[in-house]
Amino acid sequence: MPETPRPILPWWAGLPVAVLAGFVFDLAFPGVGAWPLAFVGIALALIVQVGRSAWGALLVGFVFGATFYLLHVEWTSRYLGPVPWLALSLLEALFVAVGGLAVTLAYRWLPRAWPGTWARLIALPALIAGLWTAREIAVGTFPYGGFPWARAAQSQSASPFAETVSWVGQLGLSFVMVFIVAAVIEWARLRRWRDVRTALPAAIVVVIAVLVPAWATTPVGELRVASVQGNGPAGYFDERERGDVLASQVEATAPILDEEGIDVLLWPEGSVDIDPTRDAATARVLDRIAGRLDGAPLVVNTVTVEGDSEEDLEFFNTSLLWEEGEGAVDRYSKRHPVPFGEYIPDRDFYMLFAPDLISLVQRGYSPGTQPPVFDLGDAVAGLAICFDVIYDDVIWEGARDGAELYLLQTNNADFRGTDENLQQLAIARLRAIETGRSVVNISTVGTSQVMLADGRTIDALPADEAGAMVTDVPLRQGLTPAVVMGEWLPGSIAVLSVAALIAAGIIARVARRAGRRWAQETPARGDGPAFD
């Protein structure tokens, strides 16, 4: 084995291919949603890392990451301009660059540490897939709680690989995808076309991932859910008067108030723009609606305030379980407020760089602590508010606390006309499969959908139109392996992969020194002692 593997691509081709990798990888996600291109994008991203120097690896990794994120989260510039978009994209690209360096070191060290065909076809792809997964964990954790958006798995919500998430979760599916690609790359690099066995590692994983069905949870009846998309002026910069969003929700709800058998009414995030726990008139509106629905509870969302003095006030993005005459009988506040959107971390520091933008966010939301479930009487509903859906802990906790379906509330008004809502819907669809639960995903402005536990859509409302759905939603019980294993599986993958990389580096270094010593101590051919 050479000291360093030769680059598959020279520099003049490597950088353009890194750009192409980011572009192709983005096309795999909604709105285009060409899921096979995720494997092509991953392949291109790995190929450019082979044989690079440390600085070269960081550079091509950064170029790939920057291209991908600048395209993928372009919607973050919709209202606040290029600064948040560039800051987020380039920060995430730094994580991708460091992950790319780790991949380059794996290609360099592991074949030296554990030489042999099967190490190249199994151990090396597993290590590369584990390092990719570790990078996705890091992105979803740091800083300020992370941004677990754009995981490789999230491109597969409509693919034959989607059911794998019920077994190994989203991060586990990312591992599977990268393993397949890395194994195919090694099979091609070895050029042992006639030996069918060398294609088996990638082929076996593909067959298992595609053919093994999702874990089957247990059906336990149905719940008739009414969900309403008001299409009101719910955006941050929309012109509106106090109560306009509530009025739009009430108007869109009116056509279904005579429907029989409704068990719960669901409104989206930000649907009640006057806190009904502090405003009697708003409370009466909700009571009247619940009364028209024969006392069915309402799940609504508003901004709640806690504290007695101005200095002690805390604001929460809160979902309320509202019952006629009883008011808010339960509440859940968003666990993961969005940094720089719903609160400003380290405000004084960032004011030095972008005071105009930072000043736009006057009120900061605090994270909630309540369990993410509501007992509706006839069923237990798991909850997530907008970007809460991308955080594993919220979703897994809901399933473990007995959720039989999920009621997801979101407000996409700030991202009208972008791919943000479709990307979020894809994540919600994966959550349905991952947990084995139906999901009702209701937005202020759409697109809103009801999805079964297998990811199929059974009801929907188009974007930018007011409307309501009344849907008989299946209830299910039981925990999938993904939920049971939770953070232990991806955490173990990450820890073992980093440990394996370090071990490979140490062994490769020792082997390299031993090889040099042997070369120095062994006489060159023809220079040995002469015999008479």
RODO-2510 file (C-alpha; in nm, 4 decimals, decimal comma):
residues 532
     n   res          X          Y          Z
     1     m     0,0000     0,0000     0,0000
     2     p     0,1435     0,3426    -0,0867
     3     e     0,2135     0,5881     0,1930
     4     t    -0,0814     0,7991     0,0778
     5     p    -0,3495     0,6818    -0,1680
     6     r    -0,3319     0,8596    -0,4988
     7     p    -0,6108     1,1127    -0,5551
     8     i    -0,8879     0,9821    -0,7763
     9     l    -0,9230     1,3312    -0,9203
    10     p    -0,6498     1,5915    -0,9798
    11     w    -0,6877     1,9397    -0,8305
    12     w    -0,8161     2,0937    -1,1498
    13     a    -1,1097     1,8479    -1,1387
    14     g    -1,1480     1,8055    -0,7613
    15     l    -1,2798     2,1517    -0,6778
    16     p    -1,5417     2,1641    -0,9588
    17     v    -1,6552     1,8144    -0,8630
    18     a    -1,6925     1,9260    -0,5001
    19     v    -1,9207     2,2043    -0,6230
    20     l    -2,1101     1,9550    -0,8383
    21     a    -2,1451     1,7216    -0,5389
    22     g    -2,3187     1,9938    -0,3364
    23     f    -2,5480     2,0819    -0,6259
    24     v    -2,6439     1,7199    -0,6980
    25     f    -2,6924     1,6358    -0,3286
    26     d    -2,9349     1,9273    -0,2911
    27     l    -3,1436     1,8044    -0,5856
    28     a    -3,2191     1,4873    -0,3882
    29     f    -3,4179     1,6879    -0,1312
    30     p    -3,7549     1,8613    -0,1791
    31     g    -3,8534     2,0638    -0,3764
    32     v    -3,6917     1,8644    -0,6642
    33     g    -3,6873     1,5480    -0,4543
    34     a    -3,4889     1,3257    -0,6934
    35     w    -3,3876     1,0879    -0,4134
    36     p    -3,1414     0,8684    -0,6131
    37     l    -2,9229     1,1759    -0,6593
    38     a    -2,8401     1,1646    -0,2868
    39     f    -2,6229     0,8606    -0,3546
    40     v    -2,4586     1,0351    -0,6502
    41     g    -2,3892     1,3458    -0,4412
    42     i    -2,2410     1,1390    -0,1578
    43     a    -2,0228     0,9487    -0,4052
    44     l    -1,8857     1,2688    -0,5565
    45     a    -1,8256     1,4147    -0,2091
    46     l    -1,6263     1,1067    -0,1036
    47     i    -1,4299     1,0716    -0,4270
    48     v    -1,2853     1,4233    -0,3997
    49     q    -1,1537     1,3439    -0,0497
    50     v    -0,9416     1,0445    -0,1480
    51     g    -0,5668     1,1117    -0,1417
    52     r    -0,5829     1,4765    -0,0373
    53     s    -0,3482     1,6518     0,2002
    54     a    -0,4979     1,7750     0,5262
    55     w    -0,5501     2,1289     0,3965
    56     g    -0,6720     1,9963     0,0635
    57     a    -0,9255     1,7767     0,2401
    58     l    -1,0553     2,0712     0,4411
    59     l    -1,0854     2,2811     0,1269
    60     v    -1,2809     2,0342    -0,0868
    61     g    -1,4995     1,9452     0,2114
    62     f    -1,5748     2,3112     0,2707
    63     v    -1,6546     2,3699    -0,0975
    64     f    -1,8945     2,0746    -0,1005
    65     g    -2,0623     2,1822     0,2238
    66     a    -2,0894     2,5488     0,1283
    67     t    -2,2394     2,4699    -0,2124
    68     f    -2,4931     2,2329    -0,0622
    69     y    -2,6060     2,4510     0,2274
    70     l    -2,6155     2,7735     0,0253
    71     l    -2,8609     2,6018    -0,2078
    72     h    -3,0482     2,3966     0,0498
    73     v    -3,1296     2,6647     0,3084
    74     e    -3,1583     2,9569     0,0674
    75     w    -3,5016     3,0125     0,2202
    76     t    -3,3344     3,1577     0,5328
    77     s    -3,2671     3,4733     0,3287
    78     r    -3,6370     3,5160     0,2431
    79     y    -3,6976     3,8067     0,4798
    80     l    -3,3784     3,8916     0,6635
    81     g    -3,1475     3,9044     0,3627
    82     p    -2,8165     3,7320     0,2965
    83     v    -2,6457     3,7638     0,6355
    84     p    -2,8300     3,4839     0,8231
    85     w    -2,8231     3,2645     0,5118
    86     l    -2,4483     3,3079     0,4618
    87     a    -2,3691     3,2727     0,8318
    88     l    -2,5646     2,9481     0,8693
    89     s    -2,4430     2,7969     0,5426
    90     l    -2,0765     2,8741     0,5994
    91     l    -2,0889     2,7583     0,9614
    92     e    -2,2347     2,4239     0,8560
    93     a    -1,9751     2,4056     0,5760
    94     l    -1,7013     2,4235     0,8415
    95     f    -1,8458     2,1109     1,0044
    96     v    -1,8544     1,9407     0,6642
    97     a    -1,4908     2,0416     0,6070
    98     v    -1,3784     1,8845     0,9351
    99     g    -1,5822     1,5744     0,8533
   100     g    -1,4175     1,5661     0,5111
   101     l    -1,0745     1,5743     0,6723
   102     a    -1,1718     1,2765     0,8884
   103     v    -1,2837     1,0877     0,5761
   104     t    -0,9535     1,1640     0,4028
   105     l    -0,7613     1,0346     0,7039
   106     a    -0,9735     0,7189     0,7030
   107     y    -0,8854     0,6561     0,3386
   108     r    -0,5179     0,7089     0,4284
   109     w    -0,4885     0,5232     0,7578
   110     l    -0,7248     0,2278     0,7642
   111     p    -0,5755     0,0360     0,4660
   112     r    -0,2309     0,0699     0,6280
   113     a    -0,3579    -0,0402     0,9677
   114     w    -0,5728    -0,3299     0,8446
   115     p    -0,4627    -0,4262     0,4954
   116     g    -0,6629    -0,6701     0,2891
   117     t    -0,9537    -0,6848     0,0474
   118     w    -1,2304    -0,7314     0,3026
   119     a    -1,1023    -0,4502     0,5215
   120     r    -1,1266    -0,2270     0,2148
   121     l    -1,4778    -0,3493     0,1286
   122     i    -1,6329    -0,3614     0,4769
   123     a    -1,4271    -0,1895     0,7478
   124     l    -1,3325     0,1166     0,5429
   125     p    -1,6893     0,1904     0,4193
   126     a    -1,8214     0,1353     0,7730
   127     l    -1,5647     0,3795     0,9128
   128     i    -1,6431     0,6421     0,6490
   129     a    -2,0182     0,6023     0,7071
   130     g    -1,9635     0,6311     1,0822
   131     l    -1,7606     0,9492     1,0435
   132     w    -2,0317     1,0993     0,8205
   133     t    -2,2867     1,0097     1,0899
   134     a    -2,0678     1,1643     1,3600
   135     r    -2,0533     1,4859     1,1576
   136     e    -2,4347     1,4880     1,1260
   137     i    -2,4608     1,4451     1,5034
   138     a    -2,2215     1,7355     1,5587
   139     v    -2,4169     1,9584     1,3189
   140     g    -2,7375     1,8678     1,5027
   141     t    -2,5889     1,9488     1,8429
   142     f    -2,3603     2,2538     1,8174
   143     p    -2,3844     2,5450     1,8567
   144     y    -2,6971     2,6493     2,0473
   145     g    -2,8618     2,3102     2,0180
   146     g    -2,7541     2,2541     1,6595
   147     f    -2,9417     2,2382     1,3311
   148     p    -3,0247     1,8754     1,2419
   149     w    -3,1685     1,9784     0,9060
   150     a    -3,0413     1,8257     0,5776
   151     r    -2,9329     1,4881     0,7094
   152     a    -2,8718     1,2500     0,4206
   153     a    -3,1685     1,0397     0,5360
   154     q    -3,4050     1,3328     0,4941
   155     s    -3,3688     1,3017     0,1173
   156     q    -3,5253     0,9534     0,1277
   157     s    -3,8791     1,0132     0,2595
   158     a    -4,0283     0,8960    -0,0724
   159     s    -3,7683     0,6293    -0,1538
   160     p    -3,7592     0,2508    -0,1006
   161     f    -3,5037     0,3121     0,1754
   162     a    -3,7445     0,5162     0,3900
   163     e    -3,8775     0,2216     0,5917
   164     t    -3,5277     0,1608     0,7272
   165     v    -3,5745     0,4535     0,9670
   166     s    -3,8194     0,2486     1,1765
   167     w    -3,5263     0,0209     1,2599
   168     v    -3,2290     0,2560     1,2890
   169     g    -3,3669     0,6121     1,2844
   170     q    -3,2630     0,8964     1,0572
   171     l    -2,8970     0,8942     1,1548
   172     g    -2,8886     0,5195     1,1098
   173     l    -3,0275     0,5540     0,7579
   174     s    -2,7613     0,8153     0,6820
   175     f    -2,5018     0,5568     0,7922
   176     v    -2,6561     0,2916     0,5652
   177     m    -2,6602     0,5255     0,2648
   178     v    -2,2975     0,6310     0,3024
   179     f    -2,1861     0,2717     0,3656
   180     i    -2,3446     0,1600     0,0379
   181     v    -2,1792     0,4405    -0,1571
   182     a    -1,8376     0,3944     0,0068
   183     a    -1,8495     0,0171    -0,0499
   184     v    -1,9286     0,0667    -0,4189
   185     i    -1,6386     0,3137    -0,4490
   186     e    -1,3968     0,0620    -0,2944
   187     w    -1,5296    -0,2171    -0,5171
   188     a    -1,4582     0,0045    -0,8181
   189     r    -1,1125     0,1040    -0,6902
   190     l    -1,0105    -0,2583    -0,6358
   191     r    -1,1113    -0,3458    -0,9950
   192     r    -1,1848    -0,7070    -0,9154
   193     w    -1,4804    -0,7224    -1,1484
   194     r    -1,4725    -1,1004    -1,1997
   195     d    -1,4859    -1,1824    -0,8306
   196     v    -1,8582    -1,1499    -0,7562
   197     r    -1,7907    -1,1733    -0,3827
   198     t    -1,6366    -0,8254    -0,3790
   199     a    -1,9751    -0,6757    -0,4707
   200     l    -2,1534    -0,8535    -0,1845
   201     p    -2,1059    -0,5984     0,1003
   202     a    -2,2822    -0,3182    -0,0871
   203     a    -2,5376    -0,5498    -0,2477
   204     i    -2,6377    -0,7193     0,0787
   205     v    -2,6931    -0,3878     0,2578
   206     v    -2,9010    -0,2554    -0,0344
   207     v    -3,1207    -0,5658    -0,0377
   208     i    -3,1760    -0,5570     0,3383
   209     a    -3,2488    -0,1841     0,3451
   210     v    -3,4949    -0,2027     0,0559
   211     l    -3,6720    -0,5337     0,1222
   212     v    -3,7048    -0,5473     0,5013
   213     p    -4,0414    -0,3852     0,5844
   214     a    -4,0908    -0,1173     0,8446
   215     w    -4,1441    -0,2321     1,2025
   216     a    -4,5151    -0,2950     1,2490
   217     t    -4,6784    -0,1115     1,5384
   218     t    -5,0211    -0,2181     1,6675
   219     p    -5,3444    -0,0500     1,5427
   220     v    -5,5764     0,0558     1,8273
   221     g    -5,8597     0,2409     1,6538
   222     e    -5,9101     0,5827     1,4965
   223     l    -5,9410     0,9457     1,5988
   224     r    -6,1415     1,1955     1,3938
   225     v    -5,9123     1,4979     1,3667
   226     a    -6,0226     1,8334     1,2283
   227     s    -5,7234     2,0432     1,1228
   228     v    -5,7470     2,3986     0,9936
   229     q    -5,5114     2,6039     0,7765
   230     g    -5,6232     2,9655     0,8152
   231     n    -5,3838     3,1212     0,5603
   232     g    -5,3819     3,4374     0,7693
   233     p    -5,1162     3,7106     0,7983
   234     a    -4,8945     3,4998     1,0251
   235     g    -4,5554     3,6029     0,8867
   236     y    -4,3103     3,8063     1,0908
   237     f    -4,3406     4,1065     0,8615
   238     d    -4,7016     4,0590     0,7470
   239     e    -4,9218     4,3636     0,7944
   240     r    -5,1918     4,2820     1,0470
   241     e    -5,3948     4,4051     1,3369
   242     r    -5,4188     4,2332     1,6730
   243     g    -5,6445     3,9308     1,6354
   244     d    -5,6255     3,9019     1,2563
   245     v    -5,4603     3,5592     1,2629
   246     l    -5,7213     3,4302     1,5073
   247     a    -5,9943     3,5686     1,2839
   248     s    -5,8584     3,3866     0,9798
   249     q    -5,8489     3,0594     1,1745
   250     v    -6,2071     3,1053     1,2945
   251     e    -6,3262     3,1815     0,9418
   252     a    -6,1525     2,8738     0,7965
   253     t    -6,2939     2,6580     1,0777
   254     a    -6,6570     2,7655     1,0263
   255     p    -6,7380     2,5217     0,7393
   256     i    -6,6596     2,2142     0,9518
   257     l    -6,8328     2,3157     1,2751
   258     d    -7,1395     2,1085     1,1845
   259     e    -6,9348     1,7953     1,1122
   260     e    -7,0309     1,5063     1,3392
   261     g    -6,7983     1,3003     1,5515
   262     i    -6,4949     1,5308     1,5594
   263     d    -6,2688     1,4209     1,8455
   264     v    -6,0163     1,7057     1,8401
   265     l    -5,9631     2,0328     1,6517
   266     l    -5,6042     2,1181     1,5602
   267     w    -5,4832     2,4666     1,4697
   268     p    -5,1239     2,5512     1,3612
   269     e    -4,8398     2,7309     1,5332
   270     g    -4,9188     3,0980     1,5965
   271     s    -5,2883     3,0395     1,5275
   272     v    -5,4071     3,2429     1,8284
   273     d    -5,2280     3,5766     1,8285
   274     i    -5,3849     3,6876     2,1598
   275     d    -5,3065     3,4735     2,4643
   276     p    -5,6434     3,3215     2,5671
   277     t    -5,5131     3,2508     2,9176
   278     r    -5,4875     3,6288     2,9684
   279     d    -5,7657     3,7582     2,7463
   280     a    -6,1265     3,6721     2,8304
   281     a    -6,2647     3,7641     2,4861
   282     t    -6,0255     3,5238     2,3103
   283     a    -6,1076     3,2527     2,5628
   284     r    -6,4802     3,2942     2,4836
   285     v    -6,4080     3,2486     2,1114
   286     l    -6,2346     2,9185     2,1776
   287     d    -6,5129     2,8080     2,4141
   288     r    -6,7766     2,8798     2,1495
   289     i    -6,5891     2,6715     1,8918
   290     a    -6,5473     2,3829     2,1362
   291     g    -6,9186     2,4066     2,2139
   292     r    -7,0084     2,3803     1,8450
   293     l    -6,7954     2,0644     1,8331
   294     d    -6,9913     1,9037     2,1194
   295     g    -6,7120     1,9708     2,3645
   296     a    -6,4250     1,8276     2,1612
   297     p    -6,0933     1,9689     2,2838
   298     l    -5,8925     2,2198     2,0811
   299     v    -5,5165     2,2104     2,0306
   300     v    -5,4099     2,5678     1,9563
   301     n    -5,0893     2,7678     1,9790
   302     t    -5,0066     3,1086     2,1178
   303     v    -4,7389     3,3109     2,2959
   304     t    -4,7627     3,2708     2,6721
   305     v    -4,5912     3,4799     2,9380
   306     e    -4,4707     3,3844     3,2839
   307     g    -4,3336     3,6104     3,5571
   308     d    -4,4590     3,8927     3,7736
   309     s    -4,2273     4,1828     3,6919
   310     e    -4,0776     4,3157     3,3692
   311     e    -3,7366     4,1855     3,4711
   312     d    -3,8690     3,8336     3,5368
   313     l    -4,0889     3,7883     3,2300
   314     e    -4,0376     3,4785     3,0202
   315     f    -4,2046     3,4188     2,6837
   316     f    -4,2940     3,0750     2,5497
   317     n    -4,4124     2,9404     2,2157
   318     t    -4,6935     2,7325     2,3627
   319     s    -4,9504     2,4796     2,2482
   320     l    -5,2622     2,4666     2,4647
   321     l    -5,5118     2,1859     2,5137
   322     w    -5,8335     2,3844     2,5436
   323     e    -6,1634     2,2511     2,6768
   324     e    -6,4962     2,4327     2,6856
   325     g    -6,5493     2,6007     3,0193
   326     e    -6,2189     2,4705     3,1578
   327     g    -5,9751     2,6740     2,9493
   328     a    -5,6198     2,5507     2,9060
   329     v    -5,6125     2,2119     3,0791
   330     d    -5,2630     2,1281     2,9563
   331     r    -4,9804     2,2998     2,7742
   332     y    -4,6606     2,2198     2,5882
   333     s    -4,4009     2,4875     2,5128
   334     k    -4,1532     2,4518     2,2288
   335     r    -3,8422     2,2684     2,3448
   336     h    -3,6031     2,4095     2,0865
   337     p    -3,6655     2,7793     2,0110
   338     v    -3,4794     2,8802     1,6964
   339     p    -3,1596     3,0757     1,7708
   340     f    -3,1480     3,4123     1,5925
   341     g    -3,5138     3,3655     1,4998
   342     e    -3,7006     3,3139     1,8272
   343     y    -3,4235     3,4293     2,0597
   344     i    -3,0767     3,5795     2,0342
   345     p    -2,8012     3,3886     2,2144
   346     d    -2,5119     3,6002     2,3361
   347     r    -2,6967     3,9111     2,2198
   348     d    -2,4324     4,1630     2,3257
   349     f    -2,1660     3,9792     2,1256
   350     y    -2,3647     3,9555     1,8027
   351     m    -2,4845     4,3155     1,8290
   352     l    -2,1247     4,4125     1,7535
   353     f    -2,1512     4,2541     1,4068
   354     a    -2,5136     4,2941     1,2914
   355     p    -2,6971     4,5377     1,5178
   356     d    -2,9779     4,6076     1,2710
   357     l    -3,0630     4,2407     1,2278
   358     i    -3,0224     4,1485     1,5948
   359     s    -3,2464     4,4385     1,6966
   360     l    -3,5328     4,2953     1,4904
   361     v    -3,5728     4,0117     1,7428
   362     q    -3,6895     4,2033     2,0464
   363     r    -3,8512     3,9183     2,2362
   364     g    -3,6698     3,5957     2,3201
   365     y    -3,8528     3,2671     2,3760
   366     s    -3,7459     3,0362     2,6569
   367     p    -3,7376     2,6582     2,6026
   368     g    -4,0255     2,4612     2,7462
   369     t    -3,9940     2,1737     2,9909
   370     q    -4,3336     2,0004     2,9673
   371     p    -4,3726     1,6473     2,8250
   372     p    -4,4502     1,6623     2,4498
   373     v    -4,7860     1,4839     2,4772
   374     f    -5,1513     1,5732     2,5333
   375     d    -5,4066     1,3280     2,6739
   376     l    -5,7086     1,3954     2,4525
   377     g    -5,9313     1,1522     2,6398
   378     d    -5,9787     0,9174     2,3453
   379     a    -5,6076     0,9094     2,2594
   380     v    -5,2654     1,0381     2,3559
   381     a    -5,1153     1,2778     2,1008
   382     g    -4,7460     1,3427     2,0550
   383     l    -4,6554     1,7058     1,9884
   384     a    -4,3927     1,9091     1,8092
   385     i    -4,3994     2,2799     1,7257
   386     c    -4,2405     2,3726     1,3914
   387     f    -3,8652     2,3019     1,4007
   388     d    -3,9129     2,0790     1,7075
   389     v    -3,9825     1,8054     1,4513
   390     i    -3,6165     1,7938     1,3454
   391     y    -3,4957     1,7142     1,6983
   392     d    -3,4924     1,3448     1,7820
   393     d    -3,5385     1,3888     2,1566
   394     v    -3,8816     1,5524     2,1262
   395     i    -4,0193     1,2898     1,8893
   396     w    -3,8764     0,9900     2,0753
   397     e    -3,9977     1,1205     2,4110
   398     g    -4,3506     1,1580     2,2759
   399     a    -4,3577     0,7960     2,1572
   400     r    -4,2156     0,6714     2,4863
   401     d    -4,4780     0,8720     2,6760
   402     g    -4,7552     0,6836     2,4972
   403     a    -4,8335     0,8931     2,1876
   404     e    -5,0712     0,7087     1,9530
   405     l    -5,0457     0,9739     1,6795
   406     y    -4,8601     1,3012     1,6293
   407     l    -5,0138     1,6473     1,5972
   408     l    -4,7477     1,8737     1,4459
   409     q    -4,8056     2,2487     1,4355
   410     t    -4,6010     2,4823     1,2199
   411     n    -4,5990     2,8345     1,0797
   412     n    -4,4351     2,8568     0,7374
   413     a    -4,5640     3,2047     0,6549
   414     d    -4,2145     3,3540     0,6605
   415     f    -4,1057     3,1071     0,3907
   416     r    -4,3868     3,1318     0,1375
   417     g    -4,2723     3,0394    -0,2101
   418     t    -3,9637     2,8445    -0,0936
   419     d    -3,8773     2,4782    -0,0410
   420     e    -3,8759     2,5092     0,3388
   421     n    -4,2263     2,3694     0,3923
   422     l    -4,1697     2,0745     0,1580
   423     q    -3,8406     1,9919     0,3295
   424     q    -4,0155     2,0022     0,6662
   425     l    -4,2964     1,7800     0,5358
   426     a    -4,0376     1,5245     0,4238
   427     i    -3,8962     1,5194     0,7770
   428     a    -4,2476     1,4789     0,9205
   429     r    -4,3093     1,1872     0,6819
   430     l    -3,9914     1,0166     0,8025
   431     r    -4,1044     1,0726     1,1618
   432     a    -4,4274     0,8874     1,0838
   433     i    -4,2317     0,5865     0,9552
   434     e    -3,9683     0,6116     1,2275
   435     t    -4,2234     0,6004     1,5096
   436     g    -4,4893     0,3867     1,3407
   437     r    -4,7489     0,6599     1,4024
   438     s    -4,9826     0,8684     1,1889
   439     v    -4,8896     1,2348     1,1629
   440     v    -5,1140     1,5370     1,1179
   441     n    -4,8921     1,8248     1,0037
   442     i    -5,0878     2,1521     1,0000
   443     s    -4,9422     2,4814     0,8797
   444     t    -5,0721     2,8362     0,8915
   445     v    -5,0265     2,8720     0,5151
   446     g    -4,9547     2,5158     0,3908
   447     t    -4,8797     2,2747     0,2604
   448     s    -5,0618     2,0726     0,5321
   449     q    -5,0912     1,6926     0,5220
   450     v    -5,2134     1,3876     0,7108
   451     m    -4,9748     1,0934     0,6774
   452     l    -5,0094     0,7311     0,7804
   453     a    -4,7474     0,5310     0,9675
   454     d    -4,6064     0,4095     0,6351
   455     g    -4,5612     0,7667     0,5111
   456     r    -4,8548     0,7685     0,2682
   457     t    -5,0521     1,0935     0,2493
   458     i    -5,4272     1,0461     0,2993
   459     d    -5,5392     1,4096     0,3233
   460     a    -5,3865     1,7444     0,2285
   461     l    -5,4443     2,1176     0,1857
   462     p    -5,2597     2,3151    -0,0840
   463     a    -5,0309     2,6018     0,0012
   464     d    -5,1603     2,9597     0,0255
   465     e    -5,5246     2,8612     0,0558
   466     a    -5,7497     2,8616     0,3598
   467     g    -5,9115     2,5271     0,4288
   468     a    -5,9906     2,2504     0,6713
   469     m    -5,9574     1,8741     0,6813
   470     v    -6,1681     1,6267     0,8796
   471     t    -5,9786     1,2999     0,8754
   472     d    -6,0190     0,9639     1,0450
   473     v    -5,6617     0,9125     1,1612
   474     p    -5,5455     0,5626     1,2650
   475     l    -5,4051     0,5252     1,6158
   476     r    -5,1132     0,2919     1,6877
   477     q    -4,9230     0,1679     1,9900
   478     g    -4,5864     0,0005     2,0435
   479     l    -4,2317     0,1244     2,0026
   480     t    -4,0150     0,0762     1,6954
   481     p    -3,6500    -0,0312     1,7349
   482     a    -3,5472     0,3215     1,6321
   483     v    -3,7344     0,4704     1,9287
   484     v    -3,6231     0,1977     2,1712
   485     m    -3,2554     0,2423     2,0832
   486     g    -3,2921     0,6185     2,0560
   487     e    -2,9684     0,8093     2,0955
   488     w    -2,7685     0,4983     2,1855
   489     l    -2,7360     0,3703     1,8284
   490     p    -2,6100     0,6898     1,6584
   491     g    -2,4071     0,7786     1,9655
   492     s    -2,2356     0,4407     1,9601
   493     i    -2,1699     0,4692     1,5865
   494     a    -2,0089     0,8096     1,6342
   495     v    -1,7941     0,7135     1,9340
   496     l    -1,6776     0,3854     1,7805
   497     s    -1,5995     0,5520     1,4473
   498     v    -1,3896     0,8276     1,6017
   499     a    -1,2138     0,5710     1,8201
   500     a    -1,1517     0,3480     1,5168
   501     l    -1,0065     0,6402     1,3221
   502     i    -0,7685     0,7244     1,6068
   503     a    -0,6697     0,3582     1,6436
   504     a    -0,6113     0,3288     1,2692
   505     g    -0,3917     0,6376     1,2787
   506     i    -0,1802     0,5009     1,5635
   507     i    -0,1439     0,1567     1,4065
   508     a    -0,0631     0,3062     1,0667
   509     r     0,2023     0,5277     1,2237
   510     v     0,3603     0,2347     1,4087
   511     a     0,3514     0,0208     1,0938
   512     r     0,5078     0,3020     0,8935
   513     r     0,7944     0,3381     1,1411
   514     a     0,8442    -0,0385     1,1541
   515     g     0,8562    -0,0516     0,7761
   516     r     1,1201     0,2209     0,7613
   517     r     1,3299     0,0478     1,0287
   518     w     1,3101    -0,2813     0,8426
   519     a     1,4140    -0,1095     0,5193
   520     q     1,7134     0,0498     0,6917
   521     e     1,8262    -0,2679     0,8682
   522     t     1,7829    -0,5067     0,5742
   523     p     2,0742    -0,5042     0,3278
   524     a     1,9862    -0,4102    -0,0229
   525     r     1,9891    -0,6913    -0,2763
   526     g     2,3484    -0,7660    -0,3851
   527     d     2,5018    -0,5955    -0,0808
   528     g     2,5020    -0,8970     0,1519
   529     p     2,8167    -1,0678     0,2865
   530     a     3,0398    -1,2524     0,0388
   531     f     3,1019    -1,6254     0,0806
   532     d     3,4092    -1,8066    -0,0405
***
